[in-house]
Amino acid sequence: SYTIPLHPLKEIISEGTLVANIISPILRIFFHDSYIHPTIWPNTSSTSAKIRKLAIGDPSRAKQPDMIGKTVNNGKFVYETMFGEVTGEGKNNTEKKNLIDLVRLGIFMKDSLDNISRKTGVNRIFSWQVIVTKWTGYMMTLISPGIYVMIDTGSVDLPRSFEVCNTFLTGLDTMFAFQIAYEKTIKDILSIMNKSEEFESDDNFKGWRRSTLETPLFKRIVKFK
């Protein structure tokens, strides 16, 4: 991409600079399709989180991931199928902050997975976390009653400049595998939606889903909803 510097920047790279110059241009190549599954940047409130909060009468503001990948059907956003969190260099790059971001990703994924599985029967959702330039992908699935599994699918070093593109190229297989699984999931969702409008009549996971953040101790530990 023309936004990637020829030589590594000697300054501390902020989150905004990372997103604008490196992360967004690269990840959009793999995960962005403006007609079917666009990526929305930055800090867009999660619709899935809003739906959950409304259902339980929670008036607080829904949290905002740094990126949301949405699925489009008949010109309208229908589901959130991917979430992303970014941490730049500097004082905000702490282990605690990065772990909380990872927990937040899990909550976004769980909310969206509940919605998608209820209405389509598709049981997969995706996310990623970038810490400076290290990208790590995740997939979540519901495997048994109350058991949501979030799987680390692998990591790739995104290039800080064209001088270090070789490390990124060695990780392309990981990115392509993630892309293929993501696009297959979206195709499955759209295929089911276009077959019938009666999505919720056959809910195979109804007895498996559980309320989000129903454990008070966990809520106190992470200190957010």
BABAZA-602079 format. One record per residue (C-alpha): residue in three letters; x, y, z. Coordinates in nm, 4 decimals. Example, Ala and Ser with C-alpha at 12.3 -4.5 7.8 and 13.67 -1.06 7.14 Angstrom:
BEGIN
<atom><resn>ala</resn><c1>1.2300</c1><c2>-0.4500</c2><c3>0.7800</c3></atom>
<atom><resn>ser</resn><c1>1.3670</c1><c2>-0.1060</c2><c3>0.7140</c3></atom>
***
This chain:
BEGIN
<atom><resn>ser</resn><c1>0.0000</c1><c2>0.0000</c2><c3>0.0000</c3></atom>
<atom><resn>tyr</resn><c1>0.1179</c1><c2>0.3541</c2><c3>-0.0727</c3></atom>
<atom><resn>thr</resn><c1>0.0442</c1><c2>0.4519</c2><c3>0.2904</c3></atom>
<atom><resn>ile</resn><c1>0.3161</c1><c2>0.2248</c2><c3>0.4324</c3></atom>
<atom><resn>pro</resn><c1>0.6449</c1><c2>0.4132</c2><c3>0.4902</c3></atom>
<atom><resn>leu</resn><c1>0.9493</c1><c2>0.3156</c2><c3>0.2858</c3></atom>
<atom><resn>his</resn><c1>1.1628</c1><c2>0.3229</c2><c3>0.6011</c3></atom>
<atom><resn>pro</resn><c1>1.0641</c1><c2>0.2547</c2><c3>0.9650</c3></atom>
<atom><resn>leu</resn><c1>0.9449</c1><c2>0.5615</c2><c3>1.1550</c3></atom>
<atom><resn>lys</resn><c1>1.1767</c1><c2>0.6593</c2><c3>1.4407</c3></atom>
<atom><resn>glu</resn><c1>0.8941</c1><c2>0.8199</c2><c3>1.6382</c3></atom>
<atom><resn>ile</resn><c1>0.6513</c1><c2>0.6401</c2><c3>1.8687</c3></atom>
<atom><resn>ile</resn><c1>0.3584</c1><c2>0.5287</c2><c3>1.6524</c3></atom>
<atom><resn>ser</resn><c1>0.0194</c1><c2>0.6293</c2><c3>1.7916</c3></atom>
<atom><resn>glu</resn><c1>-0.2936</c1><c2>0.4187</c2><c3>1.7509</c3></atom>
<atom><resn>gly</resn><c1>-0.4390</c1><c2>0.6653</c2><c3>1.5003</c3></atom>
<atom><resn>thr</resn><c1>-0.1252</c1><c2>0.6611</c2><c3>1.2852</c3></atom>
<atom><resn>leu</resn><c1>-0.1113</c1><c2>0.2814</c2><c3>1.2938</c3></atom>
<atom><resn>val</resn><c1>-0.4728</c1><c2>0.2503</c2><c3>1.1824</c3></atom>
<atom><resn>ala</resn><c1>-0.4473</c1><c2>0.5108</c2><c3>0.9066</c3></atom>
<atom><resn>asn</resn><c1>-0.1103</c1><c2>0.4141</c2><c3>0.7588</c3></atom>
<atom><resn>ile</resn><c1>-0.0618</c1><c2>0.0430</c2><c3>0.8252</c3></atom>
<atom><resn>ile</resn><c1>-0.3448</c1><c2>-0.1566</c2><c3>0.9818</c3></atom>
<atom><resn>ser</resn><c1>-0.6504</c1><c2>-0.0387</c2><c3>0.7896</c3></atom>
<atom><resn>pro</resn><c1>-0.4875</c1><c2>-0.0381</c2><c3>0.4424</c3></atom>
<atom><resn>ile</resn><c1>-0.3518</c1><c2>-0.3914</c2><c3>0.4890</c3></atom>
<atom><resn>leu</resn><c1>-0.6501</c1><c2>-0.5542</c2><c3>0.6601</c3></atom>
<atom><resn>arg</resn><c1>-0.9006</c1><c2>-0.4043</c2><c3>0.4177</c3></atom>
<atom><resn>ile</resn><c1>-0.7289</c1><c2>-0.6044</c2><c3>0.1416</c3></atom>
<atom><resn>phe</resn><c1>-0.8255</c1><c2>-0.9263</c2><c3>0.3208</c3></atom>
<atom><resn>phe</resn><c1>-1.1504</c1><c2>-0.8466</c2><c3>0.5006</c3></atom>
<atom><resn>his</resn><c1>-1.3241</c1><c2>-0.5553</c2><c3>0.3257</c3></atom>
<atom><resn>asp</resn><c1>-1.5830</c1><c2>-0.5891</c2><c3>0.0504</c3></atom>
<atom><resn>ser</resn><c1>-1.7949</c1><c2>-0.2753</c2><c3>0.0225</c3></atom>
<atom><resn>tyr</resn><c1>-2.0905</c1><c2>-0.4672</c2><c3>-0.1241</c3></atom>
<atom><resn>ile</resn><c1>-2.1008</c1><c2>-0.7759</c2><c3>0.0989</c3></atom>
<atom><resn>his</resn><c1>-1.8856</c1><c2>-0.7367</c2><c3>0.4115</c3></atom>
<atom><resn>pro</resn><c1>-1.7510</c1><c2>-0.3814</c2><c3>0.4630</c3></atom>
<atom><resn>thr</resn><c1>-1.5228</c1><c2>-0.2923</c2><c3>0.7523</c3></atom>
<atom><resn>ile</resn><c1>-1.6271</c1><c2>0.0125</c2><c3>0.9537</c3></atom>
<atom><resn>trp</resn><c1>-1.3544</c1><c2>0.2321</c2><c3>1.1092</c3></atom>
<atom><resn>pro</resn><c1>-1.3089</c1><c2>0.3649</c2><c3>1.3736</c3></atom>
<atom><resn>asn</resn><c1>-1.4855</c1><c2>0.3469</c2><c3>1.7114</c3></atom>
<atom><resn>thr</resn><c1>-1.8311</c1><c2>0.2481</c2><c3>1.5905</c3></atom>
<atom><resn>ser</resn><c1>-2.0750</c1><c2>0.1336</c2><c3>1.8586</c3></atom>
<atom><resn>ser</resn><c1>-2.1585</c1><c2>-0.2352</c2><c3>1.8440</c3></atom>
<atom><resn>thr</resn><c1>-2.5201</c1><c2>-0.2998</c2><c3>1.7440</c3></atom>
<atom><resn>ser</resn><c1>-2.5061</c1><c2>-0.6436</c2><c3>1.9086</c3></atom>
<atom><resn>ala</resn><c1>-2.4071</c1><c2>-0.4839</c2><c3>2.2397</c3></atom>
<atom><resn>lys</resn><c1>-2.6881</c1><c2>-0.2278</c2><c3>2.2040</c3></atom>
<atom><resn>ile</resn><c1>-2.9443</c1><c2>-0.5047</c2><c3>2.1481</c3></atom>
<atom><resn>arg</resn><c1>-2.8297</c1><c2>-0.6883</c2><c3>2.4618</c3></atom>
<atom><resn>lys</resn><c1>-2.8404</c1><c2>-0.3734</c2><c3>2.6739</c3></atom>
<atom><resn>leu</resn><c1>-3.1892</c1><c2>-0.2826</c2><c3>2.5523</c3></atom>
<atom><resn>ala</resn><c1>-3.3136</c1><c2>-0.6347</c2><c3>2.6253</c3></atom>
<atom><resn>ile</resn><c1>-3.2056</c1><c2>-0.6124</c2><c3>2.9906</c3></atom>
<atom><resn>gly</resn><c1>-3.2965</c1><c2>-0.2458</c2><c3>3.0368</c3></atom>
<atom><resn>asp</resn><c1>-2.9355</c1><c2>-0.1273</c2><c3>3.0664</c3></atom>
<atom><resn>pro</resn><c1>-2.9239</c1><c2>0.2465</c2><c3>2.9783</c3></atom>
<atom><resn>ser</resn><c1>-2.5430</c1><c2>0.2698</c2><c3>2.9608</c3></atom>
<atom><resn>arg</resn><c1>-2.3645</c1><c2>0.3378</c2><c3>2.6353</c3></atom>
<atom><resn>ala</resn><c1>-2.2584</c1><c2>0.0380</c2><c3>2.4271</c3></atom>
<atom><resn>lys</resn><c1>-1.8826</c1><c2>-0.0133</c2><c3>2.4021</c3></atom>
<atom><resn>gln</resn><c1>-1.7045</c1><c2>0.0711</c2><c3>2.0798</c3></atom>
<atom><resn>pro</resn><c1>-1.4507</c1><c2>-0.1617</c2><c3>1.9163</c3></atom>
<atom><resn>asp</resn><c1>-1.1916</c1><c2>-0.0027</c2><c3>1.6893</c3></atom>
<atom><resn>met</resn><c1>-1.3291</c1><c2>-0.1898</c2><c3>1.3860</c3></atom>
<atom><resn>ile</resn><c1>-1.6506</c1><c2>-0.3731</c2><c3>1.3026</c3></atom>
<atom><resn>gly</resn><c1>-1.6935</c1><c2>-0.6003</c2><c3>1.0027</c3></atom>
<atom><resn>lys</resn><c1>-2.0573</c1><c2>-0.6058</c2><c3>0.8943</c3></atom>
<atom><resn>thr</resn><c1>-2.2517</c1><c2>-0.8304</c2><c3>0.6608</c3></atom>
<atom><resn>val</resn><c1>-2.4781</c1><c2>-0.6670</c2><c3>0.4022</c3></atom>
<atom><resn>asn</resn><c1>-2.7948</c1><c2>-0.8187</c2><c3>0.2563</c3></atom>
<atom><resn>asn</resn><c1>-3.0198</c1><c2>-0.6318</c2><c3>0.0106</c3></atom>
<atom><resn>gly</resn><c1>-2.8296</c1><c2>-0.3096</c2><c3>0.0765</c3></atom>
<atom><resn>lys</resn><c1>-2.8723</c1><c2>-0.3194</c2><c3>0.4558</c3></atom>
<atom><resn>phe</resn><c1>-2.6405</c1><c2>-0.4104</c2><c3>0.7435</c3></atom>
<atom><resn>val</resn><c1>-2.7757</c1><c2>-0.7335</c2><c3>0.8928</c3></atom>
<atom><resn>tyr</resn><c1>-2.5065</c1><c2>-0.8782</c2><c3>1.1215</c3></atom>
<atom><resn>glu</resn><c1>-2.1737</c1><c2>-0.7925</c2><c3>1.2821</c3></atom>
<atom><resn>thr</resn><c1>-1.9348</c1><c2>-1.0715</c2><c3>1.1870</c3></atom>
<atom><resn>met</resn><c1>-1.5924</c1><c2>-0.9361</c2><c3>1.2865</c3></atom>
<atom><resn>phe</resn><c1>-1.4473</c1><c2>-0.7047</c2><c3>1.5523</c3></atom>
<atom><resn>gly</resn><c1>-1.1021</c1><c2>-0.5477</c2><c3>1.5885</c3></atom>
<atom><resn>glu</resn><c1>-0.9021</c1><c2>-0.3763</c2><c3>1.8629</c3></atom>
<atom><resn>val</resn><c1>-0.5792</c1><c2>-0.1781</c2><c3>1.8149</c3></atom>
<atom><resn>thr</resn><c1>-0.3111</c1><c2>-0.0647</c2><c3>2.0601</c3></atom>
<atom><resn>gly</resn><c1>-0.0399</c1><c2>0.1783</c2><c3>1.9526</c3></atom>
<atom><resn>glu</resn><c1>0.3018</c1><c2>0.2396</c2><c3>2.1006</c3></atom>
<atom><resn>gly</resn><c1>0.3491</c1><c2>0.4541</c2><c3>2.4096</c3></atom>
<atom><resn>lys</resn><c1>0.2094</c1><c2>0.4571</c2><c3>2.7633</c3></atom>
<atom><resn>asn</resn><c1>-0.1237</c1><c2>0.2973</c2><c3>2.6675</c3></atom>
<atom><resn>asn</resn><c1>0.0513</c1><c2>-0.0201</c2><c3>2.5527</c3></atom>
<atom><resn>thr</resn><c1>0.0296</c1><c2>-0.2105</c2><c3>2.8815</c3></atom>
<atom><resn>glu</resn><c1>-0.0391</c1><c2>-0.5757</c2><c3>2.9526</c3></atom>
<atom><resn>lys</resn><c1>-0.3534</c1><c2>-0.4879</c2><c3>3.1496</c3></atom>
<atom><resn>lys</resn><c1>-0.4957</c1><c2>-0.2706</c2><c3>2.8728</c3></atom>
<atom><resn>asn</resn><c1>-0.4267</c1><c2>-0.5350</c2><c3>2.6091</c3></atom>
<atom><resn>leu</resn><c1>-0.5851</c1><c2>-0.8109</c2><c3>2.8185</c3></atom>
<atom><resn>ile</resn><c1>-0.8956</c1><c2>-0.5991</c2><c3>2.8792</c3></atom>
<atom><resn>asp</resn><c1>-0.9182</c1><c2>-0.5338</c2><c3>2.5043</c3></atom>
<atom><resn>leu</resn><c1>-0.9060</c1><c2>-0.9095</c2><c3>2.4488</c3></atom>
<atom><resn>val</resn><c1>-1.1870</c1><c2>-0.9642</c2><c3>2.7003</c3></atom>
<atom><resn>arg</resn><c1>-1.3873</c1><c2>-0.6899</c2><c3>2.5296</c3></atom>
<atom><resn>leu</resn><c1>-1.3420</c1><c2>-0.8660</c2><c3>2.1967</c3></atom>
<atom><resn>gly</resn><c1>-1.4776</c1><c2>-1.1835</c2><c3>2.3537</c3></atom>
<atom><resn>ile</resn><c1>-1.7852</c1><c2>-0.9978</c2><c3>2.4790</c3></atom>
<atom><resn>phe</resn><c1>-1.8501</c1><c2>-0.8361</c2><c3>2.1399</c3></atom>
<atom><resn>met</resn><c1>-1.8122</c1><c2>-1.1756</c2><c3>1.9737</c3></atom>
<atom><resn>lys</resn><c1>-2.0412</c1><c2>-1.3511</c2><c3>2.2194</c3></atom>
<atom><resn>asp</resn><c1>-2.3185</c1><c2>-1.0921</c2><c3>2.1796</c3></atom>
<atom><resn>ser</resn><c1>-2.3010</c1><c2>-1.1145</c2><c3>1.8018</c3></atom>
<atom><resn>leu</resn><c1>-2.2708</c1><c2>-1.4948</c2><c3>1.7978</c3></atom>
<atom><resn>asp</resn><c1>-2.5883</c1><c2>-1.5229</c2><c3>2.0054</c3></atom>
<atom><resn>asn</resn><c1>-2.7721</c1><c2>-1.3043</c2><c3>1.7555</c3></atom>
<atom><resn>ile</resn><c1>-2.6394</c1><c2>-1.4813</c2><c3>1.4445</c3></atom>
<atom><resn>ser</resn><c1>-2.6898</c1><c2>-1.8350</c2><c3>1.5757</c3></atom>
<atom><resn>arg</resn><c1>-3.0431</c1><c2>-1.7514</c2><c3>1.6885</c3></atom>
<atom><resn>lys</resn><c1>-3.1486</c1><c2>-1.6183</c2><c3>1.3489</c3></atom>
<atom><resn>thr</resn><c1>-2.9439</c1><c2>-1.8239</c2><c3>1.1023</c3></atom>
<atom><resn>gly</resn><c1>-2.8003</c1><c2>-2.1260</c2><c3>1.2832</c3></atom>
<atom><resn>val</resn><c1>-2.4452</c1><c2>-2.0229</c2><c3>1.1834</c3></atom>
<atom><resn>asn</resn><c1>-2.2150</c1><c2>-2.0813</c2><c3>1.4800</c3></atom>
<atom><resn>arg</resn><c1>-1.8958</c1><c2>-1.8826</c2><c3>1.4039</c3></atom>
<atom><resn>ile</resn><c1>-1.7783</c1><c2>-1.5264</c2><c3>1.4662</c3></atom>
<atom><resn>phe</resn><c1>-1.4381</c1><c2>-1.3598</c2><c3>1.4148</c3></atom>
<atom><resn>ser</resn><c1>-1.2154</c1><c2>-1.0916</c2><c3>1.5647</c3></atom>
<atom><resn>trp</resn><c1>-0.8565</c1><c2>-0.9737</c2><c3>1.5716</c3></atom>
<atom><resn>gln</resn><c1>-0.6265</c1><c2>-0.7724</c2><c3>1.7964</c3></atom>
<atom><resn>val</resn><c1>-0.3291</c1><c2>-0.5668</c2><c3>1.6803</c3></atom>
<atom><resn>ile</resn><c1>-0.0697</c1><c2>-0.4630</c2><c3>1.9395</c3></atom>
<atom><resn>val</resn><c1>0.1524</c1><c2>-0.2125</c2><c3>1.7584</c3></atom>
<atom><resn>thr</resn><c1>0.2050</c1><c2>-0.4250</c2><c3>1.4454</c3></atom>
<atom><resn>lys</resn><c1>0.1444</c1><c2>-0.7787</c2><c3>1.5766</c3></atom>
<atom><resn>trp</resn><c1>-0.1888</c1><c2>-0.9054</c2><c3>1.4425</c3></atom>
<atom><resn>thr</resn><c1>-0.3613</c1><c2>-1.2010</c2><c3>1.6106</c3></atom>
<atom><resn>gly</resn><c1>-0.6830</c1><c2>-1.3543</c2><c3>1.4799</c3></atom>
<atom><resn>tyr</resn><c1>-0.9600</c1><c2>-1.5184</c2><c3>1.6840</c3></atom>
<atom><resn>met</resn><c1>-1.2677</c1><c2>-1.7279</c2><c3>1.6135</c3></atom>
<atom><resn>met</resn><c1>-1.5490</c1><c2>-1.8033</c2><c3>1.8588</c3></atom>
<atom><resn>thr</resn><c1>-1.7969</c1><c2>-2.0898</c2><c3>1.8487</c3></atom>
<atom><resn>leu</resn><c1>-2.0568</c1><c2>-2.2312</c2><c3>2.0892</c3></atom>
<atom><resn>ile</resn><c1>-1.9659</c1><c2>-2.5977</c2><c3>2.1466</c3></atom>
<atom><resn>ser</resn><c1>-2.2064</c1><c2>-2.7055</c2><c3>2.4247</c3></atom>
<atom><resn>pro</resn><c1>-2.4555</c1><c2>-2.5511</c2><c3>2.6700</c3></atom>
<atom><resn>gly</resn><c1>-2.2947</c1><c2>-2.2353</c2><c3>2.8087</c3></atom>
<atom><resn>ile</resn><c1>-1.9488</c1><c2>-2.3102</c2><c3>2.6646</c3></atom>
<atom><resn>tyr</resn><c1>-1.8264</c1><c2>-2.0415</c2><c3>2.4239</c3></atom>
<atom><resn>val</resn><c1>-1.4764</c1><c2>-2.1170</c2><c3>2.2928</c3></atom>
<atom><resn>met</resn><c1>-1.2539</c1><c2>-1.8351</c2><c3>2.1618</c3></atom>
<atom><resn>ile</resn><c1>-0.9728</c1><c2>-1.9800</c2><c3>1.9508</c3></atom>
<atom><resn>asp</resn><c1>-0.6385</c1><c2>-1.8140</c2><c3>1.8688</c3></atom>
<atom><resn>thr</resn><c1>-0.5979</c1><c2>-1.8745</c2><c3>1.4941</c3></atom>
<atom><resn>gly</resn><c1>-0.2409</c1><c2>-1.7431</c2><c3>1.4679</c3></atom>
<atom><resn>ser</resn><c1>-0.0355</c1><c2>-1.4239</c2><c3>1.4560</c3></atom>
<atom><resn>val</resn><c1>0.1266</c1><c2>-1.2184</c2><c3>1.1804</c3></atom>
<atom><resn>asp</resn><c1>0.3713</c1><c2>-0.9267</c2><c3>1.1990</c3></atom>
<atom><resn>leu</resn><c1>0.2325</c1><c2>-0.6413</c2><c3>0.9901</c3></atom>
<atom><resn>pro</resn><c1>0.5026</c1><c2>-0.4348</c2><c3>0.8136</c3></atom>
<atom><resn>arg</resn><c1>0.6073</c1><c2>-0.1078</c2><c3>0.9782</c3></atom>
<atom><resn>ser</resn><c1>0.7731</c1><c2>-0.0209</c2><c3>0.6477</c3></atom>
<atom><resn>phe</resn><c1>0.8577</c1><c2>-0.1743</c2><c3>0.3121</c3></atom>
<atom><resn>glu</resn><c1>1.2037</c1><c2>-0.2583</c2><c3>0.4481</c3></atom>
<atom><resn>val</resn><c1>1.0554</c1><c2>-0.5258</c2><c3>0.6775</c3></atom>
<atom><resn>cys</resn><c1>0.7863</c1><c2>-0.6691</c2><c3>0.4484</c3></atom>
<atom><resn>asn</resn><c1>0.9595</c1><c2>-1.0084</c2><c3>0.4442</c3></atom>
<atom><resn>thr</resn><c1>0.8300</c1><c2>-1.0964</c2><c3>0.7929</c3></atom>
<atom><resn>phe</resn><c1>0.4763</c1><c2>-1.0121</c2><c3>0.6822</c3></atom>
<atom><resn>leu</resn><c1>0.5045</c1><c2>-1.2230</c2><c3>0.3683</c3></atom>
<atom><resn>thr</resn><c1>0.5987</c1><c2>-1.5310</c2><c3>0.5716</c3></atom>
<atom><resn>gly</resn><c1>0.2674</c1><c2>-1.5016</c2><c3>0.7577</c3></atom>
<atom><resn>leu</resn><c1>0.0413</c1><c2>-1.4668</c2><c3>0.4551</c3></atom>
<atom><resn>asp</resn><c1>-0.0816</c1><c2>-1.8260</c2><c3>0.4845</c3></atom>
<atom><resn>thr</resn><c1>-0.2274</c1><c2>-1.7423</c2><c3>0.8257</c3></atom>
<atom><resn>met</resn><c1>-0.4031</c1><c2>-1.4337</c2><c3>0.6898</c3></atom>
<atom><resn>phe</resn><c1>-0.5408</c1><c2>-1.6175</c2><c3>0.3874</c3></atom>
<atom><resn>ala</resn><c1>-0.6726</c1><c2>-1.9041</c2><c3>0.6016</c3></atom>
<atom><resn>phe</resn><c1>-0.8481</c1><c2>-1.6535</c2><c3>0.8282</c3></atom>
<atom><resn>gln</resn><c1>-0.9894</c1><c2>-1.4697</c2><c3>0.5256</c3></atom>
<atom><resn>ile</resn><c1>-1.1240</c1><c2>-1.7915</c2><c3>0.3713</c3></atom>
<atom><resn>ala</resn><c1>-1.2966</c1><c2>-1.8959</c2><c3>0.6951</c3></atom>
<atom><resn>tyr</resn><c1>-1.4437</c1><c2>-1.5466</c2><c3>0.7383</c3></atom>
<atom><resn>glu</resn><c1>-1.5789</c1><c2>-1.5273</c2><c3>0.3836</c3></atom>
<atom><resn>lys</resn><c1>-1.7186</c1><c2>-1.8827</c2><c3>0.4086</c3></atom>
<atom><resn>thr</resn><c1>-1.9095</c1><c2>-1.7828</c2><c3>0.7222</c3></atom>
<atom><resn>ile</resn><c1>-2.0580</c1><c2>-1.4773</c2><c3>0.5514</c3></atom>
<atom><resn>lys</resn><c1>-2.1630</c1><c2>-1.6870</c2><c3>0.2513</c3></atom>
<atom><resn>asp</resn><c1>-2.3324</c1><c2>-1.9348</c2><c3>0.4854</c3></atom>
<atom><resn>ile</resn><c1>-2.5211</c1><c2>-1.6532</c2><c3>0.6603</c3></atom>
<atom><resn>leu</resn><c1>-2.6385</c1><c2>-1.4957</c2><c3>0.3351</c3></atom>
<atom><resn>ser</resn><c1>-2.7324</c1><c2>-1.8313</c2><c3>0.1850</c3></atom>
<atom><resn>ile</resn><c1>-2.9593</c1><c2>-1.9108</c2><c3>0.4794</c3></atom>
<atom><resn>met</resn><c1>-3.1108</c1><c2>-1.5621</c2><c3>0.4796</c3></atom>
<atom><resn>asn</resn><c1>-3.1893</c1><c2>-1.5753</c2><c3>0.1096</c3></atom>
<atom><resn>lys</resn><c1>-3.3549</c1><c2>-1.9184</c2><c3>0.1305</c3></atom>
<atom><resn>ser</resn><c1>-3.6243</c1><c2>-1.8153</c2><c3>0.3730</c3></atom>
<atom><resn>glu</resn><c1>-3.7360</c1><c2>-1.5290</c2><c3>0.5932</c3></atom>
<atom><resn>glu</resn><c1>-3.8256</c1><c2>-1.7695</c2><c3>0.8741</c3></atom>
<atom><resn>phe</resn><c1>-3.4788</c1><c2>-1.7772</c2><c3>1.0327</c3></atom>
<atom><resn>glu</resn><c1>-3.5841</c1><c2>-1.8275</c2><c3>1.3934</c3></atom>
<atom><resn>ser</resn><c1>-3.8186</c1><c2>-2.1237</c2><c3>1.3473</c3></atom>
<atom><resn>asp</resn><c1>-3.5378</c1><c2>-2.3806</c2><c3>1.3819</c3></atom>
<atom><resn>asp</resn><c1>-3.3064</c1><c2>-2.2563</c2><c3>1.6588</c3></atom>
<atom><resn>asn</resn><c1>-3.0630</c1><c2>-2.5413</c2><c3>1.7239</c3></atom>
<atom><resn>phe</resn><c1>-2.8689</c1><c2>-2.3461</c2><c3>1.9890</c3></atom>
<atom><resn>lys</resn><c1>-3.1598</c1><c2>-2.2104</c2><c3>2.1953</c3></atom>
<atom><resn>gly</resn><c1>-3.0761</c1><c2>-2.4238</c2><c3>2.4975</c3></atom>
<atom><resn>trp</resn><c1>-2.7036</c1><c2>-2.3563</c2><c3>2.4702</c3></atom>
<atom><resn>arg</resn><c1>-2.6843</c1><c2>-1.9770</c2><c3>2.4862</c3></atom>
<atom><resn>arg</resn><c1>-2.6323</c1><c2>-1.7946</c2><c3>2.8146</c3></atom>
<atom><resn>ser</resn><c1>-2.6699</c1><c2>-1.4323</c2><c3>2.9232</c3></atom>
<atom><resn>thr</resn><c1>-2.3647</c1><c2>-1.2102</c2><c3>2.8694</c3></atom>
<atom><resn>leu</resn><c1>-2.1785</c1><c2>-1.1001</c2><c3>3.1839</c3></atom>
<atom><resn>glu</resn><c1>-2.4227</c1><c2>-1.2746</c2><c3>3.4164</c3></atom>
<atom><resn>thr</resn><c1>-2.1399</c1><c2>-1.3428</c2><c3>3.6648</c3></atom>
<atom><resn>pro</resn><c1>-2.1117</c1><c2>-1.0435</c2><c3>3.9067</c3></atom>
<atom><resn>leu</resn><c1>-1.7557</c1><c2>-1.1286</c2><c3>4.0146</c3></atom>
<atom><resn>phe</resn><c1>-1.6338</c1><c2>-1.1281</c2><c3>3.6539</c3></atom>
<atom><resn>lys</resn><c1>-1.7960</c1><c2>-0.7873</c2><c3>3.5958</c3></atom>
<atom><resn>arg</resn><c1>-1.6132</c1><c2>-0.6468</c2><c3>3.8988</c3></atom>
<atom><resn>ile</resn><c1>-1.2809</c1><c2>-0.7845</c2><c3>3.7766</c3></atom>
<atom><resn>val</resn><c1>-1.2982</c1><c2>-0.6330</c2><c3>3.4283</c3></atom>
<atom><resn>lys</resn><c1>-1.4850</c1><c2>-0.3192</c2><c3>3.5495</c3></atom>
<atom><resn>phe</resn><c1>-1.6967</c1><c2>-0.2670</c2><c3>3.2427</c3></atom>
<atom><resn>lys</resn><c1>-2.0195</c1><c2>-0.3926</c2><c3>3.0893</c3></atom>
***
